[in-house]
Every structure is written in structure tokens, then in C-alpha cells.
Amino acid sequence: MTGKELMYIEDALGHEKYFQTQCRTIAAQLQDEKLKQCVLQMAEKHRKIFQSFYGLL
């Protein structure tokens, strides 16, 4: 793997971790349970994407 490819994966990991954190933070503030579950599902999706990228390493 080239240095540039590794930098791309590190950047992608950082973005996915950020999206997870933001989704969980927003979900904790929501009152509407249906919307809250939707946002938590998005957080879970980003967790899975993170794991996929991490698996490349």
C-alpha cells in the first residue's frame, strides 16, 4: 500500500469516526423517538463503514 493510499484510509477512518460521534450526540438531544432511532441507525452504519476501512489495514 502506498503512502498516499494509507493517508486516504486514515482520512476516511477519521471522517467515519466523526460521523458516528455526531450522530450519537444529535440522537441524545432528540425528543422524537422515531427520528432518534433513525439517527442511531445512521451512527451504526458509519460504525460498520469504519470497521470495513479498518479491516483494510
PDB file of N, CA, C and O in Angstrom:
ATOM      1  N   MET A   1       0.849  -1.164   0.000  1.00  0.00           N
ATOM      2  CA  MET A   1       0.000   0.000   0.000  1.00  0.00           C
ATOM      3  C   MET A   1       0.903   1.239   0.000  1.00  0.00           C
ATOM      4  O   MET A   1       1.864   1.324   0.765  1.00  0.00           O
ATOM      5  N   THR A   2       0.578   2.175  -0.857  1.00  0.00           N
ATOM      6  CA  THR A   2       1.397   3.383  -0.937  1.00  0.00           C
ATOM      7  C   THR A   2       1.067   4.318   0.218  1.00  0.00           C
ATOM      8  O   THR A   2       0.044   4.173   0.887  1.00  0.00           O
ATOM      9  N   GLY A   3       1.947   5.270   0.432  1.00  0.00           N
ATOM     10  CA  GLY A   3       1.727   6.263   1.475  1.00  0.00           C
ATOM     11  C   GLY A   3       0.466   7.072   1.237  1.00  0.00           C
ATOM     12  O   GLY A   3      -0.260   7.406   2.173  1.00  0.00           O
ATOM     13  N   LYS A   4       0.215   7.385  -0.030  1.00  0.00           N
ATOM     14  CA  LYS A   4      -0.977   8.164  -0.372  1.00  0.00           C
ATOM     15  C   LYS A   4      -2.249   7.357  -0.090  1.00  0.00           C
ATOM     16  O   LYS A   4      -3.239   7.907   0.393  1.00  0.00           O
ATOM     17  N   GLU A   5      -2.223   6.083  -0.385  1.00  0.00           N
ATOM     18  CA  GLU A   5      -3.386   5.225  -0.104  1.00  0.00           C
ATOM     19  C   GLU A   5      -3.621   5.115   1.402  1.00  0.00           C
ATOM     20  O   GLU A   5      -4.763   5.134   1.861  1.00  0.00           O
ATOM     21  N   LEU A   6      -2.552   5.001   2.155  1.00  0.00           N
ATOM     22  CA  LEU A   6      -2.665   4.923   3.605  1.00  0.00           C
ATOM     23  C   LEU A   6      -3.233   6.229   4.173  1.00  0.00           C
ATOM     24  O   LEU A   6      -4.052   6.201   5.092  1.00  0.00           O
ATOM     25  N   MET A   7      -2.807   7.349   3.637  1.00  0.00           N
ATOM     26  CA  MET A   7      -3.339   8.635   4.075  1.00  0.00           C
ATOM     27  C   MET A   7      -4.834   8.732   3.773  1.00  0.00           C
ATOM     28  O   MET A   7      -5.597   9.267   4.577  1.00  0.00           O
ATOM     29  N   TYR A   8      -5.249   8.219   2.622  1.00  0.00           N
ATOM     30  CA  TYR A   8      -6.668   8.229   2.277  1.00  0.00           C
ATOM     31  C   TYR A   8      -7.469   7.409   3.281  1.00  0.00           C
ATOM     32  O   TYR A   8      -8.527   7.843   3.734  1.00  0.00           O
ATOM     33  N   ILE A   9      -6.977   6.246   3.624  1.00  0.00           N
ATOM     34  CA  ILE A   9      -7.688   5.382   4.574  1.00  0.00           C
ATOM     35  C   ILE A   9      -7.737   6.033   5.957  1.00  0.00           C
ATOM     36  O   ILE A   9      -8.767   5.987   6.628  1.00  0.00           O
ATOM     37  N   GLU A  10      -6.636   6.633   6.379  1.00  0.00           N
ATOM     38  CA  GLU A  10      -6.634   7.333   7.669  1.00  0.00           C
ATOM     39  C   GLU A  10      -7.650   8.467   7.677  1.00  0.00           C
ATOM     40  O   GLU A  10      -8.354   8.667   8.667  1.00  0.00           O
ATOM     41  N   ASP A  11      -7.726   9.203   6.584  1.00  0.00           N
ATOM     42  CA  ASP A  11      -8.686  10.297   6.459  1.00  0.00           C
ATOM     43  C   ASP A  11     -10.120   9.758   6.498  1.00  0.00           C
ATOM     44  O   ASP A  11     -10.981  10.318   7.177  1.00  0.00           O
ATOM     45  N   ALA A  12     -10.363   8.685   5.778  1.00  0.00           N
ATOM     46  CA  ALA A  12     -11.696   8.077   5.752  1.00  0.00           C
ATOM     47  C   ALA A  12     -12.082   7.567   7.137  1.00  0.00           C
ATOM     48  O   ALA A  12     -13.231   7.719   7.554  1.00  0.00           O
ATOM     49  N   LEU A  13     -11.131   6.961   7.857  1.00  0.00           N
ATOM     50  CA  LEU A  13     -11.394   6.496   9.223  1.00  0.00           C
ATOM     51  C   LEU A  13     -11.786   7.672  10.121  1.00  0.00           C
ATOM     52  O   LEU A  13     -12.731   7.580  10.905  1.00  0.00           O
ATOM     53  N   GLY A  14     -11.068   8.747   9.998  1.00  0.00           N
ATOM     54  CA  GLY A  14     -11.364   9.937  10.804  1.00  0.00           C
ATOM     55  C   GLY A  14     -12.748  10.490  10.520  1.00  0.00           C
ATOM     56  O   GLY A  14     -13.467  10.880  11.441  1.00  0.00           O
ATOM     57  N   HIS A  15     -13.127  10.526   9.242  1.00  0.00           N
ATOM     58  CA  HIS A  15     -14.454  11.014   8.878  1.00  0.00           C
ATOM     59  C   HIS A  15     -15.550  10.109   9.433  1.00  0.00           C
ATOM     60  O   HIS A  15     -16.544  10.590   9.976  1.00  0.00           O
ATOM     61  N   GLU A  16     -15.368   8.832   9.299  1.00  0.00           N
ATOM     62  CA  GLU A  16     -16.392   7.901   9.784  1.00  0.00           C
ATOM     63  C   GLU A  16     -16.533   7.977  11.300  1.00  0.00           C
ATOM     64  O   GLU A  16     -17.646   7.911  11.821  1.00  0.00           O
ATOM     65  N   LYS A  17     -15.422   8.114  12.006  1.00  0.00           N
ATOM     66  CA  LYS A  17     -15.471   8.252  13.463  1.00  0.00           C
ATOM     67  C   LYS A  17     -16.205   9.546  13.838  1.00  0.00           C
ATOM     68  O   LYS A  17     -17.009   9.563  14.770  1.00  0.00           O
ATOM     69  N   TYR A  18     -15.920  10.616  13.110  1.00  0.00           N
ATOM     70  CA  TYR A  18     -16.586  11.901  13.343  1.00  0.00           C
ATOM     71  C   TYR A  18     -18.096  11.780  13.115  1.00  0.00           C
ATOM     72  O   TYR A  18     -18.887  12.266  13.923  1.00  0.00           O
ATOM     73  N   PHE A  19     -18.495  11.128  12.010  1.00  0.00           N
ATOM     74  CA  PHE A  19     -19.919  10.967  11.716  1.00  0.00           C
ATOM     75  C   PHE A  19     -20.613  10.154  12.807  1.00  0.00           C
ATOM     76  O   PHE A  19     -21.735  10.475  13.199  1.00  0.00           O
ATOM     77  N   GLN A  20     -19.959   9.112  13.295  1.00  0.00           N
ATOM     78  CA  GLN A  20     -20.526   8.306  14.385  1.00  0.00           C
ATOM     79  C   GLN A  20     -20.780   9.178  15.612  1.00  0.00           C
ATOM     80  O   GLN A  20     -21.863   9.155  16.197  1.00  0.00           O
ATOM     81  N   THR A  21     -19.772   9.936  15.983  1.00  0.00           N
ATOM     82  CA  THR A  21     -19.862  10.789  17.166  1.00  0.00           C
ATOM     83  C   THR A  21     -20.977  11.819  17.014  1.00  0.00           C
ATOM     84  O   THR A  21     -21.767  12.028  17.935  1.00  0.00           O
ATOM     85  N   GLN A  22     -21.038  12.454  15.860  1.00  0.00           N
ATOM     86  CA  GLN A  22     -22.062  13.471  15.633  1.00  0.00           C
ATOM     87  C   GLN A  22     -23.468  12.875  15.678  1.00  0.00           C
ATOM     88  O   GLN A  22     -24.377  13.462  16.265  1.00  0.00           O
ATOM     89  N   CYS A  23     -23.640  11.725  15.067  1.00  0.00           N
ATOM     90  CA  CYS A  23     -24.955  11.076  15.074  1.00  0.00           C
ATOM     91  C   CYS A  23     -25.389  10.738  16.492  1.00  0.00           C
ATOM     92  O   CYS A  23     -26.541  10.964  16.862  1.00  0.00           O
ATOM     93  N   ARG A  24     -24.480  10.202  17.278  1.00  0.00           N
ATOM     94  CA  ARG A  24     -24.820   9.846  18.664  1.00  0.00           C
ATOM     95  C   ARG A  24     -25.108  11.086  19.506  1.00  0.00           C
ATOM     96  O   ARG A  24     -26.004  11.073  20.350  1.00  0.00           O
ATOM     97  N   THR A  25     -24.352  12.151  19.278  1.00  0.00           N
ATOM     98  CA  THR A  25     -24.572  13.400  20.011  1.00  0.00           C
ATOM     99  C   THR A  25     -25.947  13.976  19.680  1.00  0.00           C
ATOM    100  O   THR A  25     -26.684  14.389  20.576  1.00  0.00           O
ATOM    101  N   ILE A  26     -26.283  14.000  18.414  1.00  0.00           N
ATOM    102  CA  ILE A  26     -27.582  14.526  17.987  1.00  0.00           C
ATOM    103  C   ILE A  26     -28.708  13.636  18.501  1.00  0.00           C
ATOM    104  O   ILE A  26     -29.724  14.140  18.980  1.00  0.00           O
ATOM    105  N   ALA A  27     -28.539  12.326  18.407  1.00  0.00           N
ATOM    106  CA  ALA A  27     -29.580  11.392  18.857  1.00  0.00           C
ATOM    107  C   ALA A  27     -29.888  11.604  20.340  1.00  0.00           C
ATOM    108  O   ALA A  27     -31.046  11.509  20.749  1.00  0.00           O
ATOM    109  N   ALA A  28     -28.879  11.887  21.138  1.00  0.00           N
ATOM    110  CA  ALA A  28     -29.079  12.093  22.571  1.00  0.00           C
ATOM    111  C   ALA A  28     -29.917  13.339  22.848  1.00  0.00           C
ATOM    112  O   ALA A  28     -30.517  13.457  23.917  1.00  0.00           O
ATOM    113  N   GLN A  29     -29.963  14.258  21.903  1.00  0.00           N
ATOM    114  CA  GLN A  29     -30.693  15.508  22.088  1.00  0.00           C
ATOM    115  C   GLN A  29     -32.109  15.461  21.518  1.00  0.00           C
ATOM    116  O   GLN A  29     -32.911  16.359  21.774  1.00  0.00           O
ATOM    117  N   LEU A  30     -32.416  14.435  20.758  1.00  0.00           N
ATOM    118  CA  LEU A  30     -33.725  14.370  20.103  1.00  0.00           C
ATOM    119  C   LEU A  30     -34.809  13.873  21.044  1.00  0.00           C
ATOM    120  O   LEU A  30     -34.577  12.987  21.867  1.00  0.00           O
ATOM    121  N   GLN A  31     -35.978  14.447  20.913  1.00  0.00           N
ATOM    122  CA  GLN A  31     -37.138  14.045  21.696  1.00  0.00           C
ATOM    123  C   GLN A  31     -37.979  13.009  20.945  1.00  0.00           C
ATOM    124  O   GLN A  31     -38.535  12.090  21.547  1.00  0.00           O
ATOM    125  N   ASP A  32     -38.062  13.171  19.626  1.00  0.00           N
ATOM    126  CA  ASP A  32     -38.867  12.274  18.793  1.00  0.00           C
ATOM    127  C   ASP A  32     -38.175  10.917  18.696  1.00  0.00           C
ATOM    128  O   ASP A  32     -37.080  10.809  18.144  1.00  0.00           O
ATOM    129  N   GLU A  33     -38.819   9.886  19.234  1.00  0.00           N
ATOM    130  CA  GLU A  33     -38.198   8.560  19.310  1.00  0.00           C
ATOM    131  C   GLU A  33     -37.936   7.962  17.923  1.00  0.00           C
ATOM    132  O   GLU A  33     -36.919   7.301  17.711  1.00  0.00           O
ATOM    133  N   LYS A  34     -38.848   8.192  16.992  1.00  0.00           N
ATOM    134  CA  LYS A  34     -38.679   7.654  15.634  1.00  0.00           C
ATOM    135  C   LYS A  34     -37.463   8.288  14.943  1.00  0.00           C
ATOM    136  O   LYS A  34     -36.662   7.597  14.313  1.00  0.00           O
ATOM    137  N   LEU A  35     -37.347   9.579  15.070  1.00  0.00           N
ATOM    138  CA  LEU A  35     -36.207  10.287  14.486  1.00  0.00           C
ATOM    139  C   LEU A  35     -34.910   9.881  15.180  1.00  0.00           C
ATOM    140  O   LEU A  35     -33.874   9.713  14.536  1.00  0.00           O
ATOM    141  N   LYS A  36     -34.978   9.725  16.499  1.00  0.00           N
ATOM    142  CA  LYS A  36     -33.815   9.303  17.272  1.00  0.00           C
ATOM    143  C   LYS A  36     -33.311   7.943  16.793  1.00  0.00           C
ATOM    144  O   LYS A  36     -32.106   7.754  16.629  1.00  0.00           O
ATOM    145  N   GLN A  37     -34.217   6.999  16.568  1.00  0.00           N
ATOM    146  CA  GLN A  37     -33.830   5.677  16.083  1.00  0.00           C
ATOM    147  C   GLN A  37     -33.201   5.754  14.690  1.00  0.00           C
ATOM    148  O   GLN A  37     -32.253   5.029  14.386  1.00  0.00           O
ATOM    149  N   CYS A  38     -33.730   6.624  13.862  1.00  0.00           N
ATOM    150  CA  CYS A  38     -33.175   6.809  12.513  1.00  0.00           C
ATOM    151  C   CYS A  38     -31.725   7.303  12.591  1.00  0.00           C
ATOM    152  O   CYS A  38     -30.853   6.800  11.882  1.00  0.00           O
ATOM    153  N   VAL A  39     -31.479   8.277  13.445  1.00  0.00           N
ATOM    154  CA  VAL A  39     -30.133   8.825  13.595  1.00  0.00           C
ATOM    155  C   VAL A  39     -29.188   7.783  14.201  1.00  0.00           C
ATOM    156  O   VAL A  39     -28.023   7.699  13.814  1.00  0.00           O
ATOM    157  N   LEU A  40     -29.687   7.002  15.141  1.00  0.00           N
ATOM    158  CA  LEU A  40     -28.855   5.935  15.719  1.00  0.00           C
ATOM    159  C   LEU A  40     -28.523   4.865  14.678  1.00  0.00           C
ATOM    160  O   LEU A  40     -27.438   4.284  14.714  1.00  0.00           O
ATOM    161  N   GLN A  41     -29.438   4.603  13.763  1.00  0.00           N
ATOM    162  CA  GLN A  41     -29.156   3.665  12.666  1.00  0.00           C
ATOM    163  C   GLN A  41     -28.058   4.222  11.768  1.00  0.00           C
ATOM    164  O   GLN A  41     -27.203   3.479  11.286  1.00  0.00           O
ATOM    165  N   MET A  42     -28.086   5.529  11.548  1.00  0.00           N
ATOM    166  CA  MET A  42     -27.022   6.159  10.759  1.00  0.00           C
ATOM    167  C   MET A  42     -25.679   6.011  11.472  1.00  0.00           C
ATOM    168  O   MET A  42     -24.662   5.746  10.831  1.00  0.00           O
ATOM    169  N   ALA A  43     -25.674   6.178  12.783  1.00  0.00           N
ATOM    170  CA  ALA A  43     -24.437   6.015  13.554  1.00  0.00           C
ATOM    171  C   ALA A  43     -23.913   4.590  13.406  1.00  0.00           C
ATOM    172  O   ALA A  43     -22.711   4.375  13.248  1.00  0.00           O
ATOM    173  N   GLU A  44     -24.817   3.627  13.459  1.00  0.00           N
ATOM    174  CA  GLU A  44     -24.417   2.223  13.307  1.00  0.00           C
ATOM    175  C   GLU A  44     -23.865   1.948  11.909  1.00  0.00           C
ATOM    176  O   GLU A  44     -22.909   1.189  11.752  1.00  0.00           O
ATOM    177  N   LYS A  45     -24.464   2.562  10.909  1.00  0.00           N
ATOM    178  CA  LYS A  45     -23.976   2.400   9.533  1.00  0.00           C
ATOM    179  C   LYS A  45     -22.546   2.930   9.419  1.00  0.00           C
ATOM    180  O   LYS A  45     -21.691   2.302   8.794  1.00  0.00           O
ATOM    181  N   HIS A  46     -22.295   4.091  10.028  1.00  0.00           N
ATOM    182  CA  HIS A  46     -20.946   4.662   9.976  1.00  0.00           C
ATOM    183  C   HIS A  46     -19.960   3.821  10.780  1.00  0.00           C
ATOM    184  O   HIS A  46     -18.781   3.757  10.433  1.00  0.00           O
ATOM    185  N   ARG A  47     -20.424   3.175  11.845  1.00  0.00           N
ATOM    186  CA  ARG A  47     -19.551   2.266  12.607  1.00  0.00           C
ATOM    187  C   ARG A  47     -19.129   1.098  11.736  1.00  0.00           C
ATOM    188  O   ARG A  47     -17.970   0.687  11.756  1.00  0.00           O
ATOM    189  N   LYS A  48     -20.077   0.564  10.969  1.00  0.00           N
ATOM    190  CA  LYS A  48     -19.767  -0.567  10.081  1.00  0.00           C
ATOM    191  C   LYS A  48     -18.805  -0.156   8.970  1.00  0.00           C
ATOM    192  O   LYS A  48     -17.899  -0.909   8.616  1.00  0.00           O
ATOM    193  N   ILE A  49     -19.004   1.031   8.428  1.00  0.00           N
ATOM    194  CA  ILE A  49     -18.098   1.530   7.395  1.00  0.00           C
ATOM    195  C   ILE A  49     -16.698   1.698   7.979  1.00  0.00           C
ATOM    196  O   ILE A  49     -15.704   1.347   7.343  1.00  0.00           O
ATOM    197  N   PHE A  50     -16.630   2.242   9.202  1.00  0.00           N
ATOM    198  CA  PHE A  50     -15.342   2.394   9.888  1.00  0.00           C
ATOM    199  C   PHE A  50     -14.654   1.039  10.010  1.00  0.00           C
ATOM    200  O   PHE A  50     -13.467   0.911   9.710  1.00  0.00           O
ATOM    201  N   GLN A  51     -15.395   0.034  10.447  1.00  0.00           N
ATOM    202  CA  GLN A  51     -14.819  -1.300  10.612  1.00  0.00           C
ATOM    203  C   GLN A  51     -14.328  -1.873   9.278  1.00  0.00           C
ATOM    204  O   GLN A  51     -13.302  -2.552   9.228  1.00  0.00           O
ATOM    205  N   SER A  52     -15.058  -1.597   8.215  1.00  0.00           N
ATOM    206  CA  SER A  52     -14.647  -2.069   6.885  1.00  0.00           C
ATOM    207  C   SER A  52     -13.317  -1.439   6.475  1.00  0.00           C
ATOM    208  O   SER A  52     -12.406  -2.128   6.016  1.00  0.00           O
ATOM    209  N   PHE A  53     -13.220  -0.123   6.646  1.00  0.00           N
ATOM    210  CA  PHE A  53     -11.969   0.555   6.314  1.00  0.00           C
ATOM    211  C   PHE A  53     -10.835   0.060   7.213  1.00  0.00           C
ATOM    212  O   PHE A  53      -9.725  -0.187   6.742  1.00  0.00           O
ATOM    213  N   TYR A  54     -11.116  -0.081   8.493  1.00  0.00           N
ATOM    214  CA  TYR A  54     -10.086  -0.547   9.441  1.00  0.00           C
ATOM    215  C   TYR A  54      -9.603  -1.928   9.072  1.00  0.00           C
ATOM    216  O   TYR A  54      -8.426  -2.248   9.242  1.00  0.00           O
ATOM    217  N   GLY A  55     -10.510  -2.750   8.565  1.00  0.00           N
ATOM    218  CA  GLY A  55     -10.173  -4.102   8.148  1.00  0.00           C
ATOM    219  C   GLY A  55      -9.176  -4.130   6.993  1.00  0.00           C
ATOM    220  O   GLY A  55      -8.470  -5.121   6.806  1.00  0.00           O
ATOM    221  N   LEU A  56      -9.117  -3.055   6.224  1.00  0.00           N
ATOM    222  CA  LEU A  56      -8.159  -2.988   5.125  1.00  0.00           C
ATOM    223  C   LEU A  56      -6.728  -2.925   5.637  1.00  0.00           C
ATOM    224  O   LEU A  56      -5.787  -3.310   4.943  1.00  0.00           O
ATOM    225  N   LEU A  57      -6.579  -2.435   6.854  1.00  0.00           N
ATOM    226  CA  LEU A  57      -5.234  -2.313   7.423  1.00  0.00           C
ATOM    227  C   LEU A  57      -4.784  -3.635   7.948  1.00  0.00           C
ATOM    228  O   LEU A  57      -3.674  -3.747   8.470  1.00  0.00           O
TER     229      LEU A  57
END
